[in-house]
Amino acid sequence: MNKMQKRALAADSALLLVAVIWGGGFVASKIALNSITPFYLLGIRVLGAGLILSVILWSKIRHADRQTIKVGLALGMFLLIGQGMQIFALQYTTPGKQAFLVASYTLFIPFISWVILKRRPQLASILAGIIMLIGIAFLSLNENLTIGFGDGLSILSAIFFAVHMVLISRIVRQYDPLQISVFQLLSAGSIGLMLGIVFEPPLIEISSESGLALGYLLFINTAIASSVQNFAQKFTTATRSSIIVSLESVFGLFFSILILNEQFTNKMIFGIMLIVVAVVISKMEKITT
């Protein structure tokens, strides 16, 4: 195994750890929402993580040039929208269900790469996309053949996550991934907190359970996992990294059943199986972005 292969293996292992951490994040977010409103949750979580990383990485951050700061702030907008939609959606759906809906960003990436990078997706991606849509239908459609508000918003958040992933895969090849990570967190968190102050009631009291969940989201799910993701993606492709990180849906389902006793119907289980099949098929995708 040469040096490049060892780096790729280390990157894949790091991204698998990110998937485990993010899987737990779906449950933690649901618990935190019991006493924290969405924008405040987003703002405190993301801005707090950005400030922590700024202190830890100050020697590196203070040397960032103006262009790096601009790129990081711009990426923060996609993070803000994607995370914001996901948190709001979680008020109207369950963590385990949302985990698989958000996993659909894996299938969106080749098509978004086609739009942004002008690289046509292969047949495997098209087939996987069709199966994914059928799986989402079984998982989300109700008796009236309509998708609930929370489920629809979760799918929209997946689209923004896919755009974010594709952009990061290109940007970290030109800029320092840790600097980019810090500035995007500061950007998204600051705006999220300001939106909370303007549009939501004052945050007066936080339950102990919500506080612990917020701590997990802030320190582990956001500060640590986001930095590991950005750094690891420097040594792999966007499609490959998205496939590994998409395993967060499996861990999200596991933690949701274990901690929140979430229940699934046979129809929903069949939809989940189709989504898993779609993700497996997408591994045949040979696009490197």
N, C-alpha and C positions, 0 to 999 in steps of 0.2 A: 504494500500500500504506500503510494507516494505521498508527498507533503500536501498536495492539493486534495487528494482523496481523504486524508486524515482531517483536513479542515472542513471538508464537506460533511463528513460523518459527525464531527463535533457540532457543526451548525445544525444538522438534522436532530441531534440529541437535545440540543438547547431549545429548538423549536417544539419538540415533543413536551418538554417541561413547561413551556409557555402554554401549550394546549391544556395541560392538566390544571394549571393556575387559572386560565380563563374559563375553563369548565366550571370551576368552583365559583367564579365571579357571577354567573347567572343566579345562583342561589343566594349569594351574598347581597346582590343588588335587590332581589325580591325582599329579603329581610330588612335591608336598610330603608326601603321605601315605606316600611311600616310607620316610621316617625320622621322621615326626611323627605321633603318635596323634590321632584326630579331635577330642576335646575340647580338647587343647592347641592344635591348629591353629586351631580356632574361637576359643578364648580369646585367644591371642596376636595373631591377626590382627585381631579386632574390637576388643579392648580397646586394642591398640596404636594402631589408627587413631583411636579415640576420644580417647586421650591426646594424640596429635599435633594433632588438630583443636582440642582444648581449649586447647593452648598458642597455636596460631595465632589462634584466635578468642576469646581470653580476655576482651578488652574487651567483647565481645558476650555471652559466656557468663555472666560474673559479674553481669550485670543481669537474668538470667532469673528470672521469678517462680516461686513454688512450684507453681502449676498447670502451667506449662510443663514443669517438671522431672518432675512426676508423669506427665504425658502421654507424655513422652519415655521414661521408665522403663517404662511400660506397653507402648509400641510395641516396646521392646527384647525383650519376651517373645516376640512373634510373629517377630521377626527371629532370635532364638535358636533357636526350634523349627524354623523354615524352613531356616535355614542348617545347623543341626545335622543334620537329616534328610538334607539334600543331601550333606553331607560323609560321613556314615556310608554313604549309598547308593553313593557313588563307590567304595567299597571292593569292591563287588559288581557294578558295571557299568562301562561305558566312558564317557569324557567326551563324545564325539560323540553317543552314544545318549542320555545323560542330558540333554544340551543341549536335545534336542527334547521329551523327556518333561517337563522343567521348563517348557518353553514353553507347556504346556497351561494355565498359570495365566491366559493371555490369555482363554481361553474360559470359565474359571471366574468371571472378574470380573463379567460382566453378571448372573450368577445369584446371586453373593454380594451384589452391589448390590441385587438384588431382596429378599434376606433382610434386609440391614442398612438399606438406604435406602428400601425399599418401592417400588422402580421396576421394573416388569415388563419382562423382556427381550423384544426384538422377534424376529420370525421368523428373521431372519438369524443371531441368536445361537443359537437352537435348532438350526437346520440346521448351523451351524458346529460346535456341540457334538457332534452325532451323527457328523459326518465325522471330528472329532478323535478320538472314541472308537474308530472303526474304524481310524484311522491308528495309534493307540497299540497296538491289538490286533496289527496287522501288524508293528509295530516290536518289540513286547515279548513276545507270546505264544510259548511254546516248543512243541515237538511234543506235549506233554501238555495244551495249551491252558491253561496256568497262567502267571502272571506271576512272574518271578524276584524275590527279595527286594529287590535293589537297585533294580529298575525300579519296584516298588510303592512303595518308600520315596521315590523321586524324585517320583512322582505326588502323594504326600501332602505333600511339601515344596512342590509347586506350589500346592496348595490354601492353605497358610499364606501363601505369597507373595502370592496373590491377595487374601486378607483384609488383609494388610499394605498392599498397594497401594491398596485402596479406603479404608482408614482414613486413610492418609497424604493422599490426595487431598482429604479433608474437613478434616483437622486443620491442614494447612499454610495453609489459608485464614483460620485464626483465630490461629495461632501462628507464631513465627519459624521458618522451615524449617531454618536452620543450627543453632539452639539445639536443636530437636527431634532433628536428625541426631546431634549430639554425645551427648546424653543417652541415646538409644536404643543407640548403640554402646557407651557405658560400661556400661550395664545388661546388655546381651547378652554383652559380652566378659567382664565380671567373673564372671558366673554360669558361663559356659563354662569359664573358667580354673579356677574352684573345683571344678567337676565333674571336670576333668582331674586336679587334684591328689588328689581323693578316690578316683576310680575307675580311673585309669590309672597305669601304671608311670612312674617318674621320667623326665623327658626329659633324657637324658645327652648324647647326641651327635646332631648334625644334619648331614647330608651337604651339600656345597656346592650341589648341584642343588636340594635341598629348601629350603635357605636362600634361594637366589635366588627360588625360586617363592613362598616365604613373604613375601619383601620385596615382590614384585609384588602379592600378595594384600592385604598390609597397606596399603601406600602408595597404589597406583593403583586396585586393584579395590574396596577398601573405603573408605578415607579420601576419595579424590577422587571416585570414581564415585557413591558413596552421597549425598554432599553435592550434587553436580550434579543427580542425580535428584530429590532433595527440592526443590531450588530451582526446577528447570525445571517440575516438576509444578504449581507455583503458577500457571503461565500456560497450562495446557492441561487436558484432562479425563483422568480415570483410564483410560477406555477407549482414548483416542487414545494416551496415553503408553505403555500396556501393549502396544499393537500395535507401536510403534516399538522399544521395549526388547526385545520378544520376538524381534527379529532377532538377538539374542545366540545363539540356537540355530544360525543359519546360520554365524555367525562361529565358534561353538564347534566345529561340524562341520569347518569349514575348517582351524582350528588343530589339531584332533585328527588329521586326515588328514596335514597338513603336518609336524607335530612328532612324533606318536606312531605314524604309519603305521597308523591304525585302519582296519579292513576292514569292509565292509557286504555282506550278502547281497541278492539281488534283492527278497526279501520285505521286508526292512528298508528298502530304498530306496523301495519302493512306499508303505510306511507313512509315511516322511518326506514324500513328495510329498503324501499326503493331509493331513498335519498342516499343511503350507504352504498348501494350498488352504483348509483350515478357517480359518487366520489371515487369509487374504485375504478370505474371505466375511465374517468378523467385522468387517471395516472398514466394512461397510454398516450396522453397529450405530449407531443414532442416540441411544443413551442418553448423557447427560452427567451424570457423577457428581461 
